[in-house]
Each structure stands twice: as C-alpha cells, then as structure tokens.
Amino acid sequence: MNLKELIKPLALAALACSFAAGELRAQEEEVEVEEQQQEQQEEQEEVAQKPKKSKKSQKSKKSGEDLQKKFVIAIDKFGNKADASANQFDTLRSRIQARLVATRRFTVVEREKMKNVLSEKKLADSGITDDESEEAQTKSKSADFVLYGDVLFFGRDSANANEGGVSGSKLSARVELKLTITETKTAEVLAEKVLTGYGSSSRVATEGVSQSGNLSEQVERDAADDAARRVVEALREHVYPAKIIRVGKKTVTVNLTDGETEEDDVYDVFEAGEVEEDDDTGESIEVDGECLGRIRITRTTAKTSTAEPIGDLDIDDIEKGCIVRRVSLEMLKKEAKKKKEKAKKAFKSRF
C-alpha cells in the first residue's frame, strides 16, 4: 500500500468530521436565534400588558416633583408688644401668609397647625390610625425656615381741615414689625430686622354730604399688607432673590408674580453678586454687584412680570440673572422731593 492510498481514508474521515461539526454549529445557531426571538416576544407581551401612563399623570408626577423642590415655611407666633387688637393682629398674620403663598415658591404652614399634623403623623406611624394620604405625607415634612418676631407698633394718625364748607381728612397707619428668619436644620438666625409698613388715604367732602366706609380700617389693612410684603421680600432675599430671567429687545422678564408686585412698581437692578470671604470670620458673604439702574413693572401674570428700563438704564446693559430689589414708595417720594429742591436751587442760582 502506497502513501496516497494510506492518506485517503484519513482525509475522508476528517471531511466527515468537518461536515458533522458544521451541522452541529448550524443547529446551535438556530436554537440561539429561536431563544432570542422568544425573549423578544415575551418582552413585547410584557410591555403590552403594562398600563400606559397618560400625559395627565406624567404632568401630575412632574408637578409633584416641583412641589418637592419648594421650601417649607412655618409661620410661628408673633409677640404683641404693641398692644394691637385681635383684629389687627389677625389681619397682619393672614396678610403675611397670603403674600408668601402668592410667591408660588414656598409651601406655607402655621407652626401650631404643623404640630397638629406631626402629631397625627406619629399616630399613623404607630398603626393606631391609617391616615397615610399623600397630603398628610407632604404636610408632615419639617419646615426649612421659621418666621417669627414681635409687633412693635400698630397704630394710626389723622389730620383734618375744614374751609369754605369743604372738609378734608387724611388718615395714615403704620405697622412696625421685628422679624426673625431662622433656618431649622442649623438653628442659625439668617436675618433679624425691623420692618415698617405704611398705609394712608385722604377724603374730601362738601358740607352736608355724608361719607360712607370705614377709612380707619382700610388704612390699617393697607399698612398690614405693606408690612407683609416687606416680610416676603426679606425672606426672598435670603432664599429666592427676585431676578431677571429673560432679556428681550425692549423689555425684561422678572420672576415676580402678580401677588408680589404691581404695575408701575419700580425696582433697582444689580449685577449678579460675587461670593467673598470675610477675613475675620472666614464666612462666605455674597457681595452685591454694581447697581445698573431701574426698571418699571408694566405687566404682571400668575408666574412672572414684564418690566421696562427707565431713566438712564439701557436694555443692552441688563443681563439674565441680574438681581432686582423694589424701591419703596417712601423712597421714591423722598427722591422726588430732593430732586424738586435741587431744581429750585438751580433756578435761584441763575439770578
């Protein structure tokens, strides 16, 4: 037997093994493809069985996430050092709460009510009650900041005049409030300041004509509301500063709601501040940027307000992120008076 005849059976055997291995691999690949198809079919059936979330439910979820981002503000007791009446005291507290809610940036609770809610939550946790509603869960969160203080003054003053059968009266009211803002996590007092709210009104009538309405109560409510507005501005200064969120061609958009500001309100515009370190205490302090000028509110909505530059301020000088602070009516009156006196002096100097 020669070498060629000896190798031939071996080659045929090798070829047979190769065919067998190929068939085995083909069978394995077919099984693998069938398994993948089966898995895909099962996944599709599982997805089909799951209930689809509506846009409404997705929106609700998003709204819930937004609510979780809001800071919880607790309104604690205010001391009545001014001997204000119960009606005056209640008016002030209700105006503070209403102004806070109007910002749409805080979840507001009263301290006493929060204690009651937390007591109910403890009962629910113990299993005695089954009140595990979403509302109870939300309200049971501890406060991030607490507002409290003292009412130092709450009163009014009047002035009357009568000449030629025409009588006039002017009433003014003032609320002086010592406010303290505390961060609950650190027990740190963020701010402690004295704020003053004003209210005034005048009335003119001819002889024999009666006047209706209680002017005294109205000016007191106005003063309480002005004080409440200043409380919210003080809180926002430390938590959510009012700022410009969009700059247009002629106007800017400010993150102030129609419950926080009104048409014709005037605001100072500041460049975004920088954080500096106090050399003595090592504390980080945010320093105001340069005051660029002023804007006037022209339109308000439930979430934002529109304003236009006034005076020497140019729209091109304003940037997104600039801080705005309201200029009080009292300050505007003082500035107008100074400007008038300055104009008189300038006029007299010509002669």
PLY file of the C-alpha trace (Angstrom):
ply
format ascii 1.0
element vertex 351
property float x
property float y
property float z
element edge 350
property int vertex1
property int vertex2
end_header
0.00 0.00 0.00
1.47 3.29 -1.06
1.31 6.57 0.89
-1.51 8.01 -1.26
-3.84 5.12 -0.50
-2.99 5.38 3.22
-3.87 9.12 3.45
-7.18 8.87 1.53
-9.22 7.19 4.38
-7.84 9.74 6.84
-8.88 12.64 4.60
-12.38 11.22 4.17
-12.69 10.82 7.94
-11.59 14.42 8.52
-14.06 15.68 5.94
-16.88 13.77 7.61
-15.98 15.26 10.97
-15.96 18.74 9.44
-19.46 18.26 7.99
-20.69 16.97 11.35
-19.21 19.97 13.22
-20.78 22.34 10.71
-24.20 20.79 11.13
-23.82 20.98 14.92
-22.90 24.68 14.79
-25.84 25.38 12.49
-28.18 23.64 14.88
-26.76 25.65 17.82
-27.21 28.90 15.90
-30.82 28.00 15.06
-31.52 27.30 18.73
-29.89 30.59 19.74
-31.97 32.56 17.22
-35.16 30.85 18.43
-34.31 31.71 22.04
-33.69 35.39 21.15
-36.98 35.56 19.25
-38.77 34.00 22.22
-37.25 36.56 24.63
-38.22 39.47 22.38
-41.77 38.16 22.11
-42.03 37.83 25.90
-40.72 41.40 26.38
-43.23 42.76 23.87
-46.07 40.95 25.62
-44.91 42.29 29.00
-44.81 45.88 27.69
-48.25 45.48 26.11
-49.70 44.32 29.41
-48.39 47.36 31.33
-50.90 50.23 31.60
-49.87 53.28 29.60
-49.31 56.47 31.55
-51.40 59.34 30.32
-49.96 62.80 29.75
-52.05 63.97 32.65
-50.47 61.51 35.07
-47.00 62.40 33.79
-47.80 66.06 34.31
-49.02 65.32 37.82
-45.79 63.50 38.56
-43.80 66.45 37.31
-45.91 68.80 39.40
-45.24 66.62 42.43
-41.51 66.81 41.78
-41.78 70.59 41.51
-43.61 70.74 44.81
-40.83 68.77 46.48
-38.37 71.49 45.46
-40.32 74.16 47.34
-39.05 75.19 50.73
-41.44 74.75 53.64
-42.00 77.95 55.61
-43.51 77.80 59.08
-45.11 80.94 60.48
-44.54 80.89 64.22
-46.03 83.12 66.88
-45.57 86.88 66.79
-45.44 88.71 70.09
-47.91 91.55 70.50
-45.77 94.23 72.13
-47.81 96.98 70.51
-51.00 96.02 72.34
-52.66 95.66 68.94
-56.26 94.48 68.81
-57.06 90.88 67.96
-58.44 92.03 64.62
-55.28 93.97 63.76
-53.10 91.05 64.80
-55.06 88.50 62.76
-55.02 90.82 59.73
-51.24 91.06 59.84
-50.72 87.29 60.15
-53.18 86.50 57.36
-51.55 89.06 55.05
-48.09 87.57 55.67
-49.37 84.09 54.85
-51.22 85.28 51.74
-48.15 87.13 50.47
-45.95 84.06 50.97
-48.37 81.78 49.13
-48.58 84.31 46.27
-44.87 83.84 45.50
-45.62 80.24 44.35
-42.18 79.32 45.68
-42.96 78.21 49.22
-45.13 75.66 50.97
-46.56 77.65 53.87
-47.84 76.21 57.15
-48.61 77.71 60.52
-46.47 76.43 63.36
-49.39 75.31 65.50
-51.03 73.51 62.58
-47.73 71.82 61.75
-47.53 70.47 65.31
-51.01 69.02 64.96
-50.15 67.43 61.61
-46.97 65.90 63.03
-48.93 64.51 65.98
-51.39 62.88 63.59
-48.46 61.52 61.58
-47.00 59.88 64.69
-50.33 58.19 65.34
-50.41 56.93 61.77
-46.86 55.58 62.08
-47.81 53.75 65.26
-50.60 51.91 63.44
-53.40 53.36 65.56
-54.72 55.25 62.55
-54.43 54.55 58.85
-54.13 58.11 57.59
-51.36 57.77 55.04
-52.75 60.11 52.42
-50.43 61.97 50.06
-51.49 65.25 51.62
-50.57 64.05 55.10
-47.21 62.82 53.84
-46.46 66.19 52.24
-47.52 68.28 55.22
-45.56 66.13 57.66
-42.26 67.42 56.31
-40.39 69.62 58.75
-40.03 73.29 57.97
-36.91 74.59 56.25
-37.33 78.09 57.64
-39.32 79.59 60.50
-40.64 83.15 60.63
-41.40 84.80 63.97
-40.94 88.08 65.79
-42.79 90.89 67.53
-45.27 93.55 66.51
-43.67 96.68 67.96
-46.23 99.24 66.80
-49.62 99.16 65.14
-51.46 102.45 65.07
-52.79 105.31 63.00
-52.75 109.09 62.87
-55.22 111.58 61.42
-55.31 115.15 60.16
-58.47 117.17 59.47
-59.18 120.51 57.79
-62.35 122.48 57.13
-62.50 125.61 54.99
-65.24 127.23 52.94
-67.71 124.44 53.51
-65.28 121.80 52.31
-63.84 119.34 54.78
-60.92 117.08 54.27
-59.38 114.29 56.28
-56.21 112.29 55.92
-55.54 109.08 57.77
-52.25 107.23 57.93
-51.35 103.94 59.59
-48.02 102.36 60.45
-47.01 98.84 61.40
-43.58 98.26 62.88
-42.51 94.65 62.98
-39.38 92.93 64.27
-38.82 89.91 62.03
-36.56 86.92 62.65
-35.83 84.29 59.98
-34.30 81.04 61.23
-33.04 78.03 59.27
-34.29 74.95 61.11
-31.54 72.49 60.09
-28.77 74.59 61.59
-30.85 76.70 64.02
-29.00 79.66 62.52
-30.66 83.06 62.52
-30.40 84.18 58.90
-31.86 87.63 59.40
-33.25 89.82 62.13
-34.53 93.22 61.14
-37.18 95.80 61.89
-39.63 96.38 59.03
-42.20 99.15 58.72
-45.36 99.05 56.68
-47.35 102.15 55.73
-50.89 102.92 54.67
-52.61 106.23 54.00
-55.76 107.66 52.49
-57.47 111.02 52.20
-61.07 112.08 51.77
-62.71 115.35 50.78
-66.41 116.18 51.17
-68.63 119.23 50.90
-70.86 120.40 53.72
-74.00 118.31 54.19
-72.66 115.31 52.25
-72.17 112.15 54.27
-69.23 109.81 53.69
-69.52 106.04 53.75
-66.97 103.37 54.56
-64.53 102.93 57.40
-61.36 104.72 56.35
-59.56 103.75 59.55
-59.86 100.02 58.91
-58.78 100.42 55.29
-55.53 102.24 56.05
-54.73 99.68 58.76
-55.22 96.86 56.27
-53.02 98.67 53.76
-50.28 99.12 56.37
-50.51 95.44 57.38
-50.29 94.39 53.73
-47.27 96.63 53.14
-45.55 95.13 56.20
-46.35 91.62 54.94
-44.88 92.49 51.56
-41.65 93.59 53.21
-41.53 90.33 55.19
-41.71 88.29 51.97
-39.05 90.47 50.32
-36.74 89.91 53.29
-37.26 86.14 53.09
-36.76 86.01 49.33
-33.54 87.98 49.69
-32.05 85.02 51.59
-33.72 82.14 49.73
-35.04 83.07 46.28
-33.82 86.55 45.28
-36.01 88.29 42.72
-34.12 88.36 39.45
-34.34 88.91 35.72
-34.88 85.61 33.92
-35.11 86.88 30.33
-33.92 89.93 28.41
-35.86 90.94 25.30
-35.39 93.70 22.75
-37.28 96.33 24.75
-38.44 94.65 27.97
-37.23 92.14 30.57
-39.00 89.30 32.38
-38.75 89.13 36.18
-39.60 86.12 38.36
-42.16 88.08 40.39
-45.81 87.01 40.43
-48.89 89.21 40.32
-49.22 88.55 44.05
-45.80 90.07 44.72
-45.71 93.13 42.50
-47.99 95.55 40.69
-47.88 97.68 37.57
-45.74 100.82 37.96
-43.67 99.34 40.81
-40.03 100.41 40.47
-37.01 98.16 41.06
-33.27 98.74 41.30
-31.27 96.38 39.06
-27.98 94.94 40.34
-25.35 92.87 38.60
-25.13 89.29 39.90
-23.08 89.34 43.10
-19.87 87.51 43.90
-19.03 85.43 46.95
-16.22 86.86 49.04
-14.61 85.54 52.23
-14.67 87.59 55.42
-11.05 87.91 56.59
-12.08 87.98 60.26
-14.64 85.16 60.44
-13.87 83.13 57.32
-17.56 83.35 56.45
-18.61 83.38 52.79
-20.51 86.57 52.01
-22.32 87.36 48.79
-21.46 90.90 47.77
-23.83 92.88 45.56
-22.76 93.77 42.08
-22.99 97.28 40.67
-26.39 98.99 40.57
-27.12 99.40 36.87
-30.28 101.48 37.09
-34.02 100.98 37.41
-36.91 99.18 35.76
-40.68 99.71 36.00
-43.21 96.88 36.01
-45.56 97.13 33.01
-47.46 93.84 33.20
-47.95 91.05 35.73
-49.04 87.42 35.38
-49.52 84.47 37.72
-45.88 83.42 37.36
-43.81 86.31 36.00
-43.84 90.03 35.35
-42.67 92.23 32.49
-40.69 95.42 33.06
-39.06 98.17 31.02
-35.87 100.15 31.70
-36.38 103.71 32.93
-34.07 106.68 33.36
-30.54 106.20 32.07
-30.68 102.39 32.06
-30.31 100.83 28.61
-31.72 97.40 27.77
-28.29 96.34 26.45
-26.78 96.87 29.92
-29.10 94.27 31.51
-28.20 90.58 31.65
-30.12 87.48 32.63
-29.54 86.75 36.32
-29.42 90.37 37.48
-30.94 90.84 40.95
-33.84 93.28 41.40
-34.97 94.98 44.61
-38.11 97.05 44.95
-37.80 100.76 45.62
-40.37 101.68 48.27
-42.94 104.40 47.67
-41.49 106.34 50.60
-38.04 106.29 48.98
-39.45 107.43 45.65
-41.23 110.34 47.39
-38.03 111.37 49.19
-36.07 111.25 45.95
-38.74 113.29 44.15
-38.65 115.87 46.95
-34.85 116.14 46.80
-34.96 116.47 43.04
-37.52 119.25 43.32
-35.45 121.12 45.91
-32.35 120.72 43.78
-34.20 122.16 40.78
-35.33 125.15 42.86
-31.76 125.86 43.98
-30.52 125.59 40.43
-33.20 128.02 39.29
-32.43 130.55 42.04
-28.71 130.38 41.31
-29.35 131.89 37.87
-30.39 135.22 39.39
0 1
1 2
2 3
3 4
4 5
5 6
6 7
7 8
8 9
9 10
10 11
11 12
12 13
13 14
14 15
15 16
16 17
17 18
18 19
19 20
20 21
21 22
22 23
23 24
24 25
25 26
26 27
27 28
28 29
29 30
30 31
31 32
32 33
33 34
34 35
35 36
36 37
37 38
38 39
39 40
40 41
41 42
42 43
43 44
44 45
45 46
46 47
47 48
48 49
49 50
50 51
51 52
52 53
53 54
54 55
55 56
56 57
57 58
58 59
59 60
60 61
61 62
62 63
63 64
64 65
65 66
66 67
67 68
68 69
69 70
70 71
71 72
72 73
73 74
74 75
75 76
76 77
77 78
78 79
79 80
80 81
81 82
82 83
83 84
84 85
85 86
86 87
87 88
88 89
89 90
90 91
91 92
92 93
93 94
94 95
95 96
96 97
97 98
98 99
99 100
100 101
101 102
102 103
103 104
104 105
105 106
106 107
107 108
108 109
109 110
110 111
111 112
112 113
113 114
114 115
115 116
116 117
117 118
118 119
119 120
120 121
121 122
122 123
123 124
124 125
125 126
126 127
127 128
128 129
129 130
130 131
131 132
132 133
133 134
134 135
135 136
136 137
137 138
138 139
139 140
140 141
141 142
142 143
143 144
144 145
145 146
146 147
147 148
148 149
149 150
150 151
151 152
152 153
153 154
154 155
155 156
156 157
157 158
158 159
159 160
160 161
161 162
162 163
163 164
164 165
165 166
166 167
167 168
168 169
169 170
170 171
171 172
172 173
173 174
174 175
175 176
176 177
177 178
178 179
179 180
180 181
181 182
182 183
183 184
184 185
185 186
186 187
187 188
188 189
189 190
190 191
191 192
192 193
193 194
194 195
195 196
196 197
197 198
198 199
199 200
200 201
201 202
202 203
203 204
204 205
205 206
206 207
207 208
208 209
209 210
210 211
211 212
212 213
213 214
214 215
215 216
216 217
217 218
218 219
219 220
220 221
221 222
222 223
223 224
224 225
225 226
226 227
227 228
228 229
229 230
230 231
231 232
232 233
233 234
234 235
235 236
236 237
237 238
238 239
239 240
240 241
241 242
242 243
243 244
244 245
245 246
246 247
247 248
248 249
249 250
250 251
251 252
252 253
253 254
254 255
255 256
256 257
257 258
258 259
259 260
260 261
261 262
262 263
263 264
264 265
265 266
266 267
267 268
268 269
269 270
270 271
271 272
272 273
273 274
274 275
275 276
276 277
277 278
278 279
279 280
280 281
281 282
282 283
283 284
284 285
285 286
286 287
287 288
288 289
289 290
290 291
291 292
292 293
293 294
294 295
295 296
296 297
297 298
298 299
299 300
300 301
301 302
302 303
303 304
304 305
305 306
306 307
307 308
308 309
309 310
310 311
311 312
312 313
313 314
314 315
315 316
316 317
317 318
318 319
319 320
320 321
321 322
322 323
323 324
324 325
325 326
326 327
327 328
328 329
329 330
330 331
331 332
332 333
333 334
334 335
335 336
336 337
337 338
338 339
339 340
340 341
341 342
342 343
343 344
344 345
345 346
346 347
347 348
348 349
349 350
